[in-house]
Amino acid sequence: MSRFTMHACVRGRVQGVFFRQSTVRQARALGVVGWVRNQPDGSVECMLTGPQQAIDDMTDWLRVGPERARVDSLELTACDLEEFEAFEQR
C-alpha cells in the first residue's frame, strides 16, 4: 500500500482548545504517523504520513477540529515521503 506525507497548517482558534491532543488521538485512530505542534503565530502545524485514504480522512478532520476549535483555514502541501515511528505532540 502506498504511503504519502502531507504538511498541514491550521489557522483560527486552534491553540488553547485541546487541538493538538485531539489531533494525536484522531491520527492514531486513523493509523496516521507524524507530529503536531503549536506555532508562535497562533497556528498549529502537522506532518502526516499514511495511506492516501487515512490522509484524506485526517485532513477532513483538520478542517473542523475538536469541539472548541474554530478552523479558519487549512493549508496543505504534499511532501516527499517521510516516515515516523508514531504520531506525537511536539
URVEN-V755733 format. One record per pair of residues at least 12 apart in sequence whose C-alpha atoms are under 6 Angstrom apart, sorted by sequence separation. I is the first residue (numbers start at 1). J is the second residue. D is the distance in whole Angstrom. If there is no record, write none. Layout:
I;J;D
I;J;D
This chain:
35;47;5
34;47;5
34;48;5
33;48;6
34;49;6
33;49;5
32;49;6
32;50;5
30;54;6
11;43;5
10;43;6
10;44;5
9;44;6
9;45;5
8;45;6
8;46;5
7;46;6
7;47;5
6;47;6
6;48;5
5;48;5
5;49;4
4;49;5
4;50;6
3;50;5
3;51;4
2;51;6
34;84;5
17;68;6
33;84;6
17;69;6
35;87;5
33;86;5
34;87;5
35;88;5
36;89;5
37;90;5
33;87;4
35;89;6
36;90;6
14;69;5
13;69;5
13;70;5
12;70;6
12;71;5
11;71;6
12;72;5
11;72;6
11;73;5
10;73;6
10;74;5
9;74;6
9;75;5
8;75;6
8;76;5
7;76;6
7;77;5
6;77;6
6;78;5
6;79;6
5;79;5
5;81;5
4;81;6
